[in-house]
Amino acid sequence: MFDHVAIGVSDYEASKAFFLKALAPLGVAIVSEGSLGVEMSPNGQASLCLGKTDEKPSRLHLAFAAERREQVDAFYRAALEAGGKDNGGPGLRPQYHANYYAAFVIGPDGHNVEVVCHKAEA
């Protein structure tokens, strides 16, 4: 559905480092970086763009898709190591559907960052 999502961040370098480390288990890497900020993607298609803002960023919920539950687990560990705060460890969330396996962390600007796998355990 989305081509890209762009968000303003209060500390550009801290946010860039956080998202790169936290989303590395999904294959996310820098696609381009310039005066407008940084664009990250796992495949060069849909991307997350970060740019410095002097305004207070509104809190967002960002959910990224994982192919495997192990990626959800790896995201959670990497995000905590990158300075994220726990907002719900890896596990099933049957209130959404039977195979909804997700983890949540709070990032540098207070954004709720989620990685979710919708597939049944292999």
Stockholm file with secondary structure:
# STOCKHOLM 1.0

chainA/1-122         MFDHVAIGVSDYEASKAFFLKALAPLGVAIVSEGSLGVEMSPNGQASLCLGKTDEKPSRLHLAFAAERREQVDAFYRAALEAGGKDNGGPGLRPQYHANYYAAFVIGPDGHNVEVVCHKAEA
#=GR chainA/1-122 SS CCSEEEEEESSHHHHHHHHHHHTGGGTCEEEEEETTEEEEESSSSSEEEEEECSSCCCCCEEEEECSSHHHHHHHHHHHHHTTCEESSCSEECTTTCTTCEEEEEECTTSCEEEEEECSCCC
#=GC SS_cons         CCSEEEEEESSHHHHHHHHHHHTGGGTCEEEEEETTEEEEESSSSSEEEEEECSSCCCCCEEEEECSSHHHHHHHHHHHHHTTCEESSCSEECTTTCTTCEEEEEECTTSCEEEEEECSCCC
//
